[in-house]
Amino acid sequence: MCSQPRPARQRYNAHCWLERPRLAGAPWLKNGVALSPNLSRQRWLLLALTLFNLFFLLGSRSLNEPDEGRYAEVAREMLELHDWLVPHIWYVPHLDKPPLTYWAVAASMTVFGRNAWAVRLPLALAGLSAVWAVFLLGRALGGHRAGLWSALLLQSSLLYFVMARMLTTDIFLTQFIAWALFCFWRGWRALDALGNAEETERGQAAKRFFAWQLSAWTVLALGFLTKGPIALAVPLAAMSALAVYRRADRLRWKLLLFAALPGLTWLALLVAPWFVEVFRTVPEAFDYMVKGQVAGHILGTTIKNRQGPPFYFFGVLAVGLLPWSPLLGWLWRRAHWRRLSPCQKEGWLFLNAAVLFTFTLFSCMHAKLPAYILPLFPPLAVLLALRWFGLRTPEKNSDVGVAGNLHSRPAVTFPAAESRAERWAWRAALSSPWLMFVTFGLVLRFVFEVTDQTWLWPGWGLALAGLAGASFLGRGWTPERCARTAVALSLLNLWTVAFVIPKVETQLRGNQTLRPLGEALRDAYRPGDRTVCWGRLPQGLPFYAAPVINAAQRPYLGGISFDRPPYEFPGNRERFGPLVLPDLAALGRLLAGPTRVWVVGFAGTYREAQALELKAPLRFRAQVGEWELFANH
């Protein structure tokens, strides 16, 4: 907490808002604070909203390509092969990432079956976990109000909402980084009591410090098993900034260094067994994972289609943080820094170090994808909540302590929009949900060429009217009223998108679903038939087509670059052996044979196959987005 353990009879310190004497018999006590009965209700409302936000229509959308299909298929093959050690994609090793995400999805499918809801359940739980961590971190730094707004700002931001529903490692990594930041901060605050004279209190503070340190390193181990060293880099960078800021406090330095050694040892004990066993089982794994994935992504030697300019993440942050990105300009103001108490300044520095380090690190890397900067969203949400909704130091004429009344709540002021520019920023935040809805419709219509959605025109009209109304009505609103309305509008907008996407999921081109294609193949397939995938690997196809595609009955592959999945891992080309078709002529010979062959081809494959001048005409079965399904008999 942003509170320092105090010796007996120490009076209330206004700079750390939770530092108050315990009140005998007072209702709703929390750490010595007399809470309003409304606070409990607010927590339950926040929990209900978060659960609905993260679980609403969770399984209504089929798995999209390529990411969700790939992760789900790796988890499914873990269950089919009974191999939880080495992840496989299309029954060959796939070691792009450590296994924790695959383990979570496979465990969920073990309980709830092979379906989209079971696949995404761990995502929703990870999203809920990160919101909880952000609530606790915001409350520790700025009070209950700041904690509530930290959780609301995080889950209503565009990129966080999207990634909490899309199967990748990013939301799992984000939750672990958020918890590591919280645990490290609590451990840092536990050191405040070490200067007290009482030996017993110093001992208790040391025990709390080491307990929080152990918790932080445990969470870091889970993050390492999710996405590797980046899980360590962000929290340790934040702690390093604090240590440098308090460099004159030698005792803190010694304790931090002393705790780092057992922490690293504990992390190694949790992480090393899987890596050691994988390196022993798959000899190529060490070079591929360490030199290829970690070093290669930093140096750009293994980059395929993930390049981006140095300013790539400025645009990602501006769009991904909507509707709150217009408020970013007021986070780093000298006047704001001066208003903070010494305790709050440490928290501010801690969070800023996490945000700026993450943003700078990924901006300097050659590999760039929008979700890479998702781990900076939790600390950024807390920063925004502290800036606008955190509890401030009481005014000098506060009645705290008057007539011995230490039980009353100090008179506090919350920041208002102090300038015309700030008022415009809040109006922009209020208007951006409507603008997002208009943009979503434009992208569907002109990028993906979705023309059969009759709701688009009236939806645009409603959004434009709402945009004009929000801009007009928001002129005299307070920041809190603007924020409440922006949260409601943003969530309604995101829920609407979640409702619409399943209706157009096969028209999203490179991100379409393969569910109808897999079901069509499964229905048409007969024992003795063979399968060919041509032009591009349909990574999630076996998830929907199994058991037509299984370990004993793998498809032929052709027209796929050898530096793309499933060949990118060393030795996978040889593991497929004769199942690799070198050219169209080989495909033609296979189609000319007596065995019925089903071809799952990327856009244009059917036309190319027709040009082979086979004796018998090809039989076209289905067109699903950019994919085609046809057979020779």
N, C-alpha and C positions, 0 to 999 in steps of 0.2 A: 504494500500500500504506500501511498504517498504520505506516510506517517512514520514518525520516529518513536521507538519505544522510549518511555520517559521514566525517570526516577519517581519515587513516591512524592506526592504533594506537588508535583509540577503542574503549573496552570496550563490551561488550554493555549496552544500555539496556533494562531490563526493561519499560519502559512501551510499547515498540513491539516486538512479539514477533518480527518477522521480521528485526530488526536484529542480525545475528550475523556473526562473521567466517567467510569461506569456508574450508572444511576440505579440504585437499588429499587426494584419494583417497577422500573419504567417499562412501558410496553414496547414490543418490537425492537429489542436490543440486538445490535450487530456490531461486534468489536467495540462495545462501549458507546455506541451511537444510538440515540433514541430516534428510531425511524418512524415515519408516518405509516399508518396501515395501508395507505395507497401504494406504497413501494412494493409490497408483496403482490398486490393485484397487477401492478405494472410488469413485474417479472413474469407472471403467468401469461399475461397478454402478449408480451414479447416472445415467450416460448411458443404460444399458439400461432402467432403470426409467422415465426420462423419455420415451424413445422409445415404449415400450409404452403409457405413460399417455396420451400425446398422439395416438398413431396407432391405438390399439385401437378397432375398429369405426368408424373415421373416416367411411367412406362408406356405412355400413349404414342411416343415417337419411336420408330424403329431405329436400329443402330445405323449411324451414318458411316460412310467411307471417308478416308481410310482409317482414321484413328480408332473410333469406337469398334469398328469391325475387327481390327487387328488385336486390340487389347482383349476383347471378349473371346476371340478365337483362341488366343494363347491360353486364357483361363480355361476354356472348354477342353483344350487338348491336355491340360494338366489333369483334368478329371478322366478323360478317356485313356490316357497313357499311364495313369497312376504315377506320374512323375512330377513331384512338387519341387524338385531341385533345379532342373534345367528347363527354362521356358522354351516352348517350341511354337513355330508358326508353320503351318502346312507340314507338320511332322519333321521339321529340321530345326536345329538350335536357333534361338532368337534371343540374343543377349544385349539388346540395345539399352535396357534398363535393369536395375535390380528388381527383385521379384515381389515386393510387398503389395503393389497394386494388383498383380495377377493373383496373389494369394487371397486378397480380400474379395475379389470378384468370384474366384473359384469357390471360396467358402460360402458366399451368398447363393451361388447356383446350386451348391450341394443341398442347401436347405430349401430354397424357393423354386428350383427348377431352372430350365434354360429359357429365359425370356428377358425382355428389355428391362422390366422392372427390377428383377433380381440383379441384373448387371449394374444398374445405376443406383441400387440401394446403398452400396458403400460410398458412392459419391455424395449422396444426400447426407449421410451420416458425417462424412468429412466436412461438408459445408456447415452443418449444424455445429460440429466441434469447433471450427474456426470462429464462428459467430459467438459461441460461448466464451472462447479464449479472449476475443476482442472485448466482450462485455466486461469480463473480469479485469483485463488490463486497463480499459478506460475508467472503470470504477476505482481501481487502485491509484490511478494518476489524478483523476479529477472529480471523483464522487459518483454517486449513483446515477445522476442525470447524464454525466458524460459517458458512463458505461452503456446506458440505454441508447443514446444517440450513436455511439460507436457501432453497436450491433445493427442499428437501423441503417446507417449510412453504408456499411459494408454490404449487407445483403440486398440493398436496393440499387447498387451500382451495376452497370450493364455487364461488364466483363465477368464479375464475380458470379452473377446470376447464371450467365451462359456456361461458365466452366464448372459450376456446381451441378450441371445437368449433362455434361459432355465427358465421356470416359477418356481421361488422360491422367497422367501422374500429377498434373499441376495443382489440382485442388487438394490432393493428399499431402503434397509437399507444403502447401500454404498453411494447412492446419498445424502441421508439426512445427513450422517456423513460428507461427503465432503462439503456440504453447511454449516453445523454447524462450521467446521473448518475455512472456509472462513469468515463467519460472526464474529466469535470470534476474528480472527486475525485482521480484520478491526476495530473492537471495541478496541482492544488492542492498535493499532497504533493511534487511535483517542485520546488516553490519552496523547500522546506526547506533545500536546499543552498546557497542564494544568500548566506547569511551566512558561509560558509566562506572561509578565507583564500586558498585555491588558485584561481587564475584559471581553469585548465582545467576544474576541477570546476564552477565557476559557469557556465561556458559550456555544458557538457554539460547541466546542470540547466535552463538557459534553453531549450536545444533540445528537451529532453523536454517542458517545459511547453508550448511552442508546438505541438509535435506532438500532444499530447493535446487542446489547445484546438481545433486544426484538425479532429481526429477528432470532437470533441463537436459542433462547428458543422455538420459534414457529416451527422451523425445527426439534428441538429435540422432540417436542411433536409428530410430524408426524412420526419420527423414532420410538418413543415408541409405537405408534399404529401399527407399522409394525412388530417389533420383541422384544419389551419389553425393559428392563433396559439397555441392551448393547448399545443402541443408546445414552444413557447419558454418559456411562462410558468412551468411547474413547475420545470425545471432552473435557470432563471435566478433564481427565487425562492430556491432552495436555496443557490446560490452567493452571492446577496446577503446571506443570513443569515451565511454564513462571513465575508464581507468586513466586515460590521458587527462581528462578534465579534472580528476581528483588526484593528480600525480603527486601532490604534496603529502597525501595520506599514505604513508609507507605501510601501515598495518593492513590497509585494504589491498594494496599490491601483493603483499606477502600471502594473504589469505586467498586471493584470487589465483595466484600461481600455485599455491599449495593444493587448492581444490582442483586445478586443471589436470594434474597428474592422475589422481584416481578417476577423474571424470573421463579422460581419454582412455584409460585402461578399461573402465567399465564399457565404454562405447565399443572398443575393440573386441571385448569378449562377446558382445551382442552381435556385432556385424561380421567379424572375421570368419566364423564357421561356414557361413554360406559361400563367401568368396573363395575360401581355401578349397572347399569341396568342389565347387564349380570349376576352378582352375585345374584341379586334379582330374576331374571327370572329362572335361572338354579342353584339350591342350591349347587350342587356339584362343581360348576365352581371355587370357590375360592380355595378350597383345591387342586384341580387338577392343576390349572394354577400356583399358587404360590408355593405350596409345591412339586407338581409333576414335573412341567416343569422347573421353574426357579431353585429351590434348587436341584431338582433331576438331572438336567443336570450337575450342578457343582459338586455334590457329587457322581454322578454315580449310583444313586439308581434307576433310571428309564431308564437306557441305554439298548438298544436292540442290534443292529448290528452296533453301531457307535464307538466302542472302538478303541483306537489307542495308540501307544507308546508315550513317552514324546517327541521324536524327529520327530513325525509324520509330522508336518508342515514345517520342514526344506526341506523335499522332495517336499511337495506341493508347497512351494514358489519357489524352484529351477526350477520346471517344469512349474508352473503356470505363472511365470513372463517372460518366454521365449518370445522373444529372448534377453531380457535385463538382465537376472539373472547373466551372466558372469561379469557384471559391478558392482555388489553389493560390491565386495571387496574393492572398491576405495571410498566408501561413507564415511567411518569412519576413516579418516587419520588425524593425528595431523597437517600435513602441510596444508591440505585443511582448517581445522578450523582456522588456523592462517591467511589465506588469506581473510577471511570473515570480513566485516565491523561489527561494533556493532549491527546495525539493522539486518543484515543478520544472525548473530549468534543467535539472538532471534528467527528468523524464522526457522533456522536450528534445534534449540532445540525443538521448538514447533512441528515440523513435526516428528522429531525422537521420541518424547514422544508418539505421536499417533501411530506410527509404532510399536515401541517396546512394548508398553502396550498391543496393540491388539494381537501381536504375543505371548507374554508371557501369557496373560490371557487364550487364547484358547489352548495353549500348556499345561497349568496346568489343564484344565478341562478334565473330563473323556470322554465327548461326543466329537467326532471329525468327521467332514466331510470336504472335500477340500474347499468348498465355504465359510466356516466360516471365513477365514482370508481375504476375498475379501475387507472388509472395509479398510485394510491397503494399498491397491493398489493405491488409489488416492494420499495420502501423499508420498508414496514411489516413484510414478512417478514424483512428483514435486521435490523430493530430487535428483533423477537422472538427471532431467533437469537442476536443479541449479548447480549440480556438473560439468556437461559437457557443458551446453549451457547458463548458467546464466551470466548476464552482470557483469563483474568484476570491481574493483576499477581502475580508470585510472592510467597509469604509472606516475611517478614523473615528467617526462619531457613533460607531456601532454600540449597541447596548449590551454587548457581551460582558459579563462580569458586573454589571450594574446591580447594586443591592445584593451582591453575592449570587446572582442568578447565572450560574454556569450551564444550566440545563437548556436554556433557550437557544434557538437556532440563530446564528449570527446573521445580521443584515448583509446580504450579498447582492452584487450587481452582475448581470450577464451582459455581454457585449451586444450592442445594437449596431445597426448599419450606420456608421459614423460619417459617411461621405456619400456623395452622389454616385461615385463609382461602385461603392459597396452595395448600394441599393440596386444598381443595375445588375450587379453580379447575382444577387438573390433573385431578381426577376428573370434572369437568364436560366438559373437553376430551376425556377418554377415553370418556365416555358419549355425546357429541353425535353421532357417526356413527350409532349405533343410533337415536337420536331422529330424525335426518334421514331414515332409511329409513322409520320409522313415519309421519312427516309426509308423505313422498312418496306412500306408499300412501293416506293420507287425502285428499290433494289429488286423486289420480286418481279415488278413489271418490266423493267428495262435491262436488268442484268441477267436474271434467270428466265426472262420472257414468259412469265406466268400470266396467262390472259384469261383463264377460266374462273377467276375468283370475283364473284359479283359484289362482294363487300368492299372492294378496293375504293371505288368512287365515293360512296357515302362515308366510308371510313376516313378518307382524305378530307372530305368536307367537314366532318365532325372534328378532326384533329386541327384543321386550320382555324376553325371557330374557337376551339379551346386554346390554341396558341395566342390568338388575338385577345381572348378574355383574360388569360393568365397574365399577359403583358400589361393589360390595363388595370386589372384588380390588384396586382401585386405592388402597385406604386406606394400604397400606404401601409402595407403589411409589415409586421415585425419579422426578423429573421426566423424566429421559432415557428411562426404561422406559415411562412413560406416553406420552411423545411418540412413541416408536417404534411402540407399539401403536396410538396414535391415527392415525398416518400409514397404517399397514396397513389399519385398519378404514375409514378415510375413503376410501382409494383403492378398496377392495373395494366399498364402498357406491356410489361414483361409477361404477365399471365396471358394476355391476348396473343402475343407472339407464340408462346408455348402452345396455345390452342390451335393456332393457324398452321404452324410448321408441319404437323403430321399430315395435313391435307395436301401438301405440296412436296413431300419428302422425296419422291422419286424424280422431281424436276430440278434438284439442286446440283446437277452436274457432278463435279468432282467430289462433292460432299453428299451425294444421294445415298439412299439405303439400297441394299441388295436383297431385302426380304422377299419381294415378289419374285425376283429372279431365282433365289434359292428354292422357294416353294414350287415354282414352275418346274425346275429341274428335278426336284424330289418327286413330283407327281408324274412326270413323263418317263422317268428312268425305270428300266426293267433289268432284272438280273442278266448279266452278260454284257450289258452296254459299257462303253468307255466314255470318258469325259476329257475334253481339252479346254484349257483356258488360254486365250490368245490376246496379245496386244497390251495387256496390263493385268497385274495380279488382282483379282477380286478378293481382297484380304479377308473380309468377313463372310465370304460365301459359305464355307463349311459350317459356320454357326447355324445357318438356316437350312443348308442342304444335307446335313448329316442325318442318317448314316450313309447316304449315297457316296459322300466323300469321307473316307476314314483311313486309318493308318495302313490297312492292307489294300486299299483301293484308291490310290492317289491319282489325280488327273495328270495328263500330259500338259506341259507348259511350253509356250512358244511366243516369240515376238516381245519378250520382256528383257530389258537391259540387265546385264549381269552385275551392275552396281546398285540394283534396287532389290527390295525384298521379293522373294525369299533368298536370293543369292548373295546378299551383301555380307553375310557372315562367312568367314573363310571355310572352305570345304563343302558348303551347301550345294554348289554346282555339281560336285562329284557325288554328293549324297542322292541327288535326283537321278543321276546316271542316264539310262536310256529314255527316261520320261521327258527329257528336254528335246524339243523339236527345233532343229537349227534354222529352218527357213520355211517359206510357204510351200515349197515343193514337198517337204516332209509331211506337212499337214495334208497336202493333196493325196499323197500315197496312203495316208491313214484313212482319209475319207473315201478313197476308192476301194477299200477292202470290204469284206463281207460283214464285218462287225458294225453294229450301229454305234455311231460316235456322236455324242452331244457336244457342241462347241459353245462355250461361253466366251463371247468375243466383245472387245471394246469397239467403240463406234467405227463403222466401216468394215469390220471383219467379214460380215456376210457378203458384201459386195466384192471384196478381195477373193473370197472363196468361190464365188460364182465365176470369177474370171479364170479359174483353174481348168474350166471345160471338163468337168467330170462327166462320166457316162450317165449317171442318174442325177436328176435335179435334187437340190437341197430342199429340206423341209423347214420352213421358218416357224418357230414356235412362239416366241415372245420378244417384245421390245420393252425394256424397263429403263427409262432414262437414257443414258448413253450406252447401255449394255444390250447385247442381243443374244438370243438363244436359238440355235438351229441344229439340225441333225442331217445326216447323209441318207437315212432311210426312213 
